[in-house]
Amino acid sequence: MLDPLVDASPWLLLASGAAFFLLMANALWPLRHPLLMFQSFLAGLTVRETAAHHLAWQVPFVGLLVVAGALREWLGIVGLVLVGLSWVGLVGLFVVAHRDAARVRAQGDPGQEPAPSYPVAYLAAPPLAFLRRDISVQRGIVFGEAEGVRLRLDVFRPRAQGRLRPAVVQVHGGGWVSGFKRAQGVPLLGQLASLGWVGFNIDYRLGPRAAFPAHLVDVKRAVAWVREHAEEHGVDPSFIVITGGSAGGHLVALAGLTANDPEYQPGFETADTSVAAVAAFYGMYDLTERRRPLGRIVRAFLERWVLKKRYDEDPEAFVRASPIERVHPDAPPFYVVHGTADTIIPVAGARAFVARLREVSRAPVYYLEVPGAGHAFDILPSLRTGATVEVITAKLVALHREHARRQQTETSPSATA
């Protein structure tokens, strides 16, 4: 039965070694060419963030090929050399990720009460984070309908009963044309739910069928729905945080900056869509060319698939769709997260957005730059993800604690006397 494996083992080891080496090299030095960067990002995401897990399955696989006789030919020996080089790279990626996680935690507020550590079990076995036993998840609740599309959300709840809990609305990414709620935001939602929050992971209409601002309208519709159904879900309607990554980061930033704007609330113009804070992860905050060129491919994508308008013919549409152009003094508190190794949306855009927020907004603006992190690094639990979730969770919990203290002060007998 093993004869075919024995015969093919040198070739298999050579092919495996070449593949392992290329994947490791891509994780270390991702491609930045516009035609290749997305493929490079996808190929490198799990290798960069879960290097130890790749080692865990590659070692026994290569051992099996060696036992089968892969080294009897020079092809197998070359393959083993490539495997060894790739393993050196994987060990280096793990060591760097461990160092980067420590640097992320060091960016937290030393005087702030730290949030509970992200569970080690989920770092060791990432799929377990999607099956947490300390929270409950109710899926597929319809929160609206638009253009024949039923909009649904999943609710993440703590196991313990309670009322007037803080709420968080999560908006997935996917370039405004793809993605779905089950795949993103789970580490942060699960951690907050375990601390007593209620999370709402939402879907929204996607391009090219839907053109902007339909995506934003659906996000704001979800915020309005959560506030309207607050009592049903034990949520404090005065404290709703909104978070999202990539295209979701763009949408939550814009939702926070356009609260209660009837232009983006057709059919629910009077609904309260304000939020207590925005936590935006690796978002695109400038869709204009006022500061730097978009690039031919990005510009064409936005024109054809997202806004469905030509930049030269209607530049104002791109201005209005840019969070950096919508910053105002009454913006809510912002928590902006971006990785230094992001090749899809470079970190310079986040830095410029944060600078603009700090220049104009009266609310707190916190910026967490994650060393070594690429785009969408937090899709799966990893060392960097765990550290980032801990820091942002601590910030949000502190913000809610301050909100609750302020509410208590305003309603106390001494305050009303």
Backbone torsions as a table, in degrees:
resi	resn	phi	psi	omega
1	MET	NA	-33.6	-176.5
2	LEU	-88.4	-4.2	-178.0
3	ASP	-55.3	-45.2	178.4
4	PRO	-59.4	-38.6	178.6
5	LEU	-66.3	-41.3	179.9
6	VAL	-62.3	-44.7	-178.5
7	ASP	-66.0	-36.9	-174.9
8	ALA	-92.6	-6.2	-172.0
9	SER	-58.1	-40.5	177.5
10	PRO	-61.3	-42.3	178.4
11	TRP	-66.5	-40.8	179.5
12	LEU	-63.3	-39.9	-179.8
13	LEU	-68.8	-38.8	177.5
14	LEU	-64.1	-45.9	179.8
15	ALA	-64.2	-42.2	179.7
16	SER	-64.7	-43.6	179.5
17	GLY	-61.1	-42.0	178.4
18	ALA	-64.2	-43.4	-179.6
19	ALA	-65.7	-44.8	-179.8
20	PHE	-61.3	-42.7	-177.5
21	PHE	-66.2	-43.2	-179.6
22	LEU	-65.4	-40.0	178.7
23	LEU	-65.0	-41.2	178.2
24	MET	-65.6	-44.6	-179.4
25	ALA	-63.2	-38.3	178.5
26	ASN	-65.8	-35.9	177.8
27	ALA	-67.5	-35.3	179.3
28	LEU	-76.9	-39.4	-176.1
29	TRP	-130.9	73.3	-177.7
30	PRO	-61.7	147.0	179.7
31	LEU	-74.8	142.7	-176.9
32	ARG	-116.5	2.8	177.7
33	HIS	-66.7	136.6	-176.2
34	PRO	-55.4	-30.5	-178.9
35	LEU	-82.9	-14.1	-174.8
36	LEU	-121.4	-12.6	-171.2
37	MET	-65.9	-32.8	-178.5
38	PHE	-69.2	-43.8	177.4
39	GLN	-63.1	-39.7	178.7
40	SER	-64.9	-40.5	177.8
41	PHE	-60.7	-47.1	-179.3
42	LEU	-62.9	-42.5	-177.8
43	ALA	-68.6	-30.3	-175.0
44	GLY	-95.1	-12.1	-172.3
45	LEU	-58.0	-57.4	-176.3
46	THR	-71.6	-32.1	179.2
47	VAL	-64.8	-43.2	-178.9
48	ARG	-66.3	-42.7	-172.3
49	GLU	-91.5	-21.9	-178.4
50	THR	-131.2	51.9	-177.6
51	ALA	-60.3	-40.4	-178.7
52	ALA	-62.9	-35.6	179.3
53	HIS	-67.8	-35.7	176.0
54	HIS	-66.1	-40.6	175.2
55	LEU	-61.0	-39.0	-174.9
56	ALA	-62.2	-33.7	179.0
57	TRP	-96.5	-25.0	-179.2
58	GLN	-71.7	-37.0	-177.2
59	VAL	-60.0	-53.0	178.7
60	PRO	-66.1	-32.7	178.8
61	PHE	-63.4	-46.9	178.8
62	VAL	-67.1	-37.5	177.2
63	GLY	-59.5	-39.6	178.1
64	LEU	-62.7	-42.1	179.4
65	LEU	-66.4	-38.2	178.7
66	VAL	-65.4	-44.2	177.8
67	VAL	-61.7	-33.2	-179.4
68	ALA	-75.4	-6.3	176.2
69	GLY	104.0	23.5	-176.8
70	ALA	-64.6	-22.6	-175.4
71	LEU	-89.7	5.3	179.2
72	ARG	-74.6	-14.1	177.7
73	GLU	-123.9	156.1	-178.0
74	TRP	-62.8	-26.5	178.0
75	LEU	-59.6	-43.6	179.8
76	GLY	-67.1	-36.4	179.3
77	ILE	-65.2	-43.4	176.3
78	VAL	-60.3	-43.0	178.8
79	GLY	-60.1	-40.6	-179.4
80	LEU	-66.7	-37.7	176.7
81	VAL	-60.9	-44.8	178.6
82	LEU	-63.0	-40.0	177.1
83	VAL	-61.0	-45.5	-179.9
84	GLY	-60.3	-42.5	177.6
85	LEU	-63.2	-40.1	179.5
86	SER	-66.4	-35.4	179.4
87	TRP	-69.6	-35.2	174.7
88	VAL	-60.9	-42.9	177.9
89	GLY	-63.9	-40.2	179.5
90	LEU	-65.1	-41.7	176.6
91	VAL	-61.1	-42.0	177.6
92	GLY	-62.2	-40.9	178.1
93	LEU	-62.1	-40.1	179.5
94	PHE	-66.3	-44.3	-179.8
95	VAL	-62.5	-42.7	179.6
96	VAL	-65.4	-41.7	179.1
97	ALA	-62.1	-39.8	177.8
98	HIS	-63.0	-42.6	177.5
99	ARG	-65.2	-42.8	-179.4
100	ASP	-63.7	-38.0	178.1
101	ALA	-61.3	-40.0	177.6
102	ALA	-65.2	-37.4	178.7
103	ARG	-68.5	-33.4	176.1
104	VAL	-64.7	-48.0	-179.6
105	ARG	-61.6	-32.1	-180.0
106	ALA	-69.1	-17.6	178.4
107	GLN	-82.2	-7.5	176.4
108	GLY	-68.8	168.8	-178.8
109	ASP	-79.7	116.2	-178.1
110	PRO	-60.2	-29.8	-178.7
111	GLY	-87.4	2.0	-176.4
112	GLN	-98.0	142.0	177.7
113	GLU	-64.6	122.0	-176.8
114	PRO	-69.5	149.1	174.6
115	ALA	-78.4	159.4	176.6
116	PRO	-55.5	146.6	179.4
117	SER	-62.4	146.5	175.7
118	TYR	-67.4	133.1	-173.8
119	PRO	-56.1	128.4	-179.6
120	VAL	-62.3	-31.4	-178.8
121	ALA	-58.5	-35.0	-178.7
122	TYR	-77.5	-25.3	174.2
123	LEU	-73.8	-35.6	179.1
124	ALA	-74.4	-37.2	-179.0
125	ALA	-133.8	82.8	-173.6
126	PRO	-52.0	-36.5	179.6
127	PRO	-58.4	-24.1	179.8
128	LEU	-64.1	-24.5	179.8
129	ALA	-65.2	-22.9	179.1
130	PHE	-89.8	0.9	-178.9
131	LEU	-131.5	35.5	-176.7
132	ARG	-57.8	136.3	-179.2
133	ARG	-93.1	-12.4	-177.3
134	ASP	-90.4	2.3	175.7
135	ILE	-135.9	168.0	174.5
136	SER	-120.8	149.7	-179.1
137	VAL	-128.1	123.7	175.2
138	GLN	-107.1	121.7	-170.6
139	ARG	-107.1	152.9	167.0
140	GLY	76.8	26.9	178.4
141	ILE	-77.5	129.6	179.4
142	VAL	-79.1	125.2	178.1
143	PHE	-113.4	-1.6	177.7
144	GLY	175.5	174.2	177.1
145	GLU	-145.0	135.8	-179.0
146	ALA	-147.6	129.0	179.0
147	GLU	52.1	40.4	178.6
148	GLY	78.4	3.0	-179.8
149	VAL	-102.4	123.8	174.7
150	ARG	-82.2	124.6	-178.4
151	LEU	-95.4	128.9	-174.4
152	ARG	-124.9	160.0	176.4
153	LEU	-143.1	158.2	173.4
154	ASP	-109.5	141.6	-178.7
155	VAL	-109.5	124.7	176.7
156	PHE	-102.3	119.8	-176.2
157	ARG	-125.3	150.1	169.7
158	PRO	-70.6	153.7	179.8
159	ARG	-67.4	-37.2	-178.8
160	ALA	-72.6	144.1	178.3
161	GLN	-76.5	151.1	178.7
162	GLY	-176.1	169.6	-179.8
163	ARG	-131.4	159.0	178.7
164	LEU	53.5	50.6	177.4
165	ARG	-86.3	151.6	172.3
166	PRO	-66.3	149.8	-177.8
167	ALA	-120.7	151.4	175.6
168	VAL	-136.1	129.5	177.9
169	VAL	-105.2	124.0	-177.6
170	GLN	-106.0	133.2	-178.5
171	VAL	-120.5	119.6	-176.0
172	HIS	-74.1	163.2	175.4
173	GLY	-99.4	-162.1	-178.6
174	GLY	128.2	25.5	176.7
175	GLY	65.2	26.0	179.8
176	TRP	66.2	0.2	-176.0
177	VAL	-125.4	-5.7	-178.4
178	SER	-150.9	-175.3	179.6
179	GLY	96.8	160.8	177.7
180	PHE	-156.4	160.2	-167.7
181	LYS	-64.6	-28.8	-175.6
182	ARG	-72.0	-18.4	-170.0
183	ALA	-93.4	-13.8	-171.6
184	GLN	-135.2	154.3	175.4
185	GLY	78.2	-0.6	-173.0
186	VAL	-65.7	-42.8	179.4
187	PRO	-56.6	-45.9	-179.1
188	LEU	-70.4	-43.5	179.6
189	LEU	-61.0	-45.1	-179.1
190	GLY	-63.5	-40.5	-179.4
191	GLN	-66.6	-43.4	179.3
192	LEU	-66.3	-40.9	178.7
193	ALA	-62.2	-37.1	179.2
194	SER	-67.1	-19.1	179.3
195	LEU	-98.7	8.7	174.5
196	GLY	105.7	1.2	177.6
197	TRP	-83.2	162.7	171.7
198	VAL	-114.3	123.5	-177.1
199	GLY	-107.1	145.7	179.3
200	PHE	-127.9	109.3	-179.2
201	ASN	-97.8	114.3	-166.6
202	ILE	-111.5	155.8	166.2
203	ASP	-103.9	164.2	177.1
204	TYR	-151.1	166.4	179.6
205	ARG	-63.6	144.4	-175.6
206	LEU	-118.7	153.6	172.4
207	GLY	-79.0	164.9	3.7
208	PRO	-84.3	-2.1	179.0
209	ARG	-63.8	-41.9	179.6
210	ALA	-106.4	135.3	178.2
211	ALA	-104.6	146.3	174.7
212	PHE	-56.3	136.3	18.4
213	PRO	-98.6	23.1	-178.5
214	ALA	-55.8	-39.1	179.9
215	HIS	-59.8	-46.5	-179.4
216	LEU	-65.9	-40.0	178.4
217	VAL	-57.6	-43.6	-178.3
218	ASP	-67.4	-37.5	177.2
219	VAL	-63.0	-45.1	179.2
220	LYS	-67.7	-33.0	176.2
221	ARG	-63.0	-37.8	178.7
222	ALA	-65.6	-42.5	177.9
223	VAL	-60.8	-44.5	178.9
224	ALA	-62.1	-40.3	180.0
225	TRP	-64.4	-44.0	179.5
226	VAL	-60.9	-42.8	179.6
227	ARG	-66.0	-40.5	-179.5
228	GLU	-66.5	-34.0	-178.0
229	HIS	-104.5	25.1	-176.3
230	ALA	-60.0	-45.0	-177.6
231	GLU	-63.0	-40.0	-179.4
232	GLU	-60.7	-34.1	-176.5
233	HIS	-106.2	9.2	177.3
234	GLY	68.7	32.3	-174.6
235	VAL	-102.8	143.1	172.2
236	ASP	-79.5	108.8	-176.2
237	PRO	-64.8	-14.3	-179.9
238	SER	-88.8	-1.2	-179.5
239	PHE	-138.8	89.3	177.0
240	ILE	-122.9	119.9	177.1
241	VAL	-99.1	147.8	178.0
242	ILE	-123.4	136.7	-176.9
243	THR	-142.5	155.1	178.8
244	GLY	-177.2	165.1	-177.5
245	GLY	-126.5	148.2	178.3
246	SER	62.6	-120.3	174.8
247	ALA	-59.4	-33.9	175.4
248	GLY	-65.2	-34.5	175.8
249	GLY	-64.5	-40.3	175.5
250	HIS	-61.6	-45.4	-175.2
251	LEU	-68.7	-40.5	-178.9
252	VAL	-71.1	-34.0	176.2
253	ALA	-63.5	-43.6	-179.3
254	LEU	-69.3	-37.8	178.0
255	ALA	-62.8	-41.5	179.1
256	GLY	-66.9	-30.4	-177.0
257	LEU	-89.6	-9.4	-180.0
258	THR	-122.0	32.3	-178.5
259	ALA	-54.4	133.0	174.9
260	ASN	64.2	16.9	177.5
261	ASP	-78.4	113.0	-176.2
262	PRO	-62.6	-19.9	178.6
263	GLU	-59.7	-32.7	-177.2
264	TYR	-108.2	18.9	179.6
265	GLN	-133.1	55.0	-178.8
266	PRO	-65.2	124.2	-179.1
267	GLY	89.3	-13.4	175.6
268	PHE	-139.8	44.4	-174.5
269	GLU	-57.2	-33.6	-176.0
270	THR	-91.7	-1.0	-179.2
271	ALA	-69.6	147.2	179.0
272	ASP	-84.8	111.6	179.5
273	THR	-113.1	19.7	177.4
274	SER	-70.7	155.4	179.7
275	VAL	-130.2	155.0	-178.9
276	ALA	-77.0	-25.3	179.7
277	ALA	-169.2	161.9	176.2
278	VAL	-123.9	128.5	173.4
279	ALA	-116.4	101.6	-173.4
280	ALA	-105.9	124.5	-179.1
281	PHE	-107.0	129.2	174.6
282	TYR	33.4	52.7	-178.8
283	GLY	-90.9	167.2	173.1
284	MET	-102.7	117.0	-170.8
285	TYR	-108.8	-5.4	-179.2
286	ASP	-136.5	109.3	179.1
287	LEU	-100.5	13.5	-179.9
288	THR	-106.2	179.0	174.3
289	GLU	-115.8	26.3	-180.0
290	ARG	-71.4	-28.0	-176.0
291	ARG	-110.4	-37.8	178.1
292	ARG	-156.9	153.9	-179.9
293	PRO	-62.7	142.9	175.7
294	LEU	-72.6	-28.7	-172.5
295	GLY	95.2	145.0	-173.7
296	ARG	-59.6	-42.5	-175.7
297	ILE	-72.0	-44.9	179.9
298	VAL	-63.4	-43.9	-179.6
299	ARG	-62.2	-44.5	179.0
300	ALA	-63.4	-38.2	178.6
301	PHE	-63.4	-46.8	179.4
302	LEU	-62.2	-40.0	-178.7
303	GLU	-67.4	-42.4	-171.9
304	ARG	-89.1	-34.5	-169.8
305	TRP	-110.2	-23.2	-172.3
306	VAL	-110.3	-65.9	-177.5
307	LEU	-87.7	-23.4	-177.5
308	LYS	56.1	40.5	176.1
309	LYS	-141.5	148.7	178.1
310	ARG	-82.6	132.3	-178.1
311	TYR	-59.4	-44.0	-177.7
312	ASP	-65.6	-29.5	-177.3
313	GLU	-86.2	-29.8	-177.7
314	ASP	-144.5	66.3	-179.2
315	PRO	-62.4	-26.6	-179.6
316	GLU	-63.4	-31.6	177.7
317	ALA	-62.6	-37.2	179.1
318	PHE	-74.0	-33.0	175.7
319	VAL	-63.8	-46.9	-177.4
320	ARG	-69.2	-21.8	178.3
321	ALA	-89.0	3.2	-176.4
322	SER	-103.6	115.8	179.0
323	PRO	-55.5	-35.3	-177.9
324	ILE	-64.5	-24.6	178.8
325	GLU	-87.3	-8.6	-176.1
326	ARG	-108.0	6.0	-178.9
327	VAL	-65.0	137.8	-179.8
328	HIS	-145.6	166.2	-174.7
329	PRO	-60.9	-28.9	-176.2
330	ASP	-94.3	20.5	177.2
331	ALA	-60.5	148.2	176.7
332	PRO	-71.7	169.3	173.9
333	PRO	-56.7	140.0	-179.3
334	PHE	-120.4	138.9	173.2
335	TYR	-125.2	107.7	-173.6
336	VAL	-108.2	129.5	-177.6
337	VAL	-123.7	132.7	178.4
338	HIS	-152.8	145.7	178.6
339	GLY	-91.2	144.3	-178.5
340	THR	-72.5	-20.1	-177.8
341	ALA	-104.2	21.7	-178.9
342	ASP	-72.6	116.5	179.3
343	THR	-96.6	-13.0	-179.7
344	ILE	-84.8	-49.7	175.7
345	ILE	-126.2	98.5	-174.6
346	PRO	-56.9	150.0	-174.5
347	VAL	-64.6	-21.3	-179.0
348	ALA	-58.9	-33.3	179.4
349	GLY	-65.3	-40.0	177.6
350	ALA	-66.5	-40.2	179.4
351	ARG	-62.4	-41.8	179.7
352	ALA	-66.1	-39.2	179.8
353	PHE	-65.3	-44.4	178.9
354	VAL	-63.2	-41.1	178.4
355	ALA	-61.0	-41.3	178.9
356	ARG	-66.6	-41.8	177.4
357	LEU	-59.7	-46.8	-178.1
358	ARG	-66.7	-27.1	179.1
359	GLU	-74.4	-34.5	-169.4
360	VAL	-111.0	-44.0	-171.0
361	SER	-73.8	145.4	175.7
362	ARG	-89.0	-11.2	-177.4
363	ALA	-88.7	163.5	178.5
364	PRO	-63.0	144.8	176.4
365	VAL	-130.4	117.8	-179.2
366	TYR	-115.5	132.1	-179.1
367	TYR	-120.7	123.6	178.5
368	LEU	-115.4	109.5	177.7
369	GLU	-97.6	119.9	-173.0
370	VAL	-94.4	110.4	-178.0
371	PRO	-61.7	135.3	174.1
372	GLY	74.2	-1.0	-176.2
373	ALA	-86.3	136.4	175.0
374	GLY	-93.9	-170.2	-179.8
375	HIS	-67.3	142.2	175.3
376	ALA	56.8	32.4	-176.7
377	PHE	-61.7	-24.2	-173.5
378	ASP	-93.8	12.3	178.0
379	ILE	-61.5	-40.5	176.5
380	LEU	-113.8	148.2	173.7
381	PRO	-59.4	133.2	178.0
382	SER	-152.3	178.8	179.7
383	LEU	-60.3	-46.7	179.2
384	ARG	-67.1	-40.2	179.2
385	THR	-60.8	-48.3	-178.8
386	GLY	-58.4	-44.4	-179.8
387	ALA	-66.3	-41.8	179.9
388	THR	-63.9	-44.2	178.7
389	VAL	-60.5	-41.4	179.8
390	GLU	-62.3	-44.8	-177.2
391	VAL	-67.6	-47.5	-178.1
392	ILE	-67.9	-38.3	176.9
393	THR	-60.2	-45.0	179.1
394	ALA	-60.2	-40.7	179.1
395	LYS	-64.1	-45.6	-177.9
396	LEU	-68.9	-40.0	177.9
397	VAL	-63.2	-41.5	178.1
398	ALA	-64.9	-39.1	178.5
399	LEU	-63.8	-41.7	179.1
400	HIS	-68.8	-37.1	178.5
401	ARG	-61.7	-41.0	177.9
402	GLU	-65.6	-39.9	177.9
403	HIS	-62.5	-45.6	-179.5
404	ALA	-65.0	-38.8	178.7
405	ARG	-65.0	-39.7	179.2
406	ARG	-66.4	-41.1	178.2
407	GLN	-63.0	-41.9	-179.0
408	GLN	-64.1	-38.8	179.5
409	THR	-65.7	-41.4	-177.8
410	GLU	-68.2	-28.2	-177.2
411	THR	-100.8	-1.0	-179.3
412	SER	-71.3	151.9	-178.7
413	PRO	-56.6	-38.0	-178.9
414	SER	-65.2	-31.7	-178.6
415	ALA	-75.5	-27.5	-177.0
416	THR	-98.1	-5.2	-178.7
417	ALA	-70.0	NA	NA
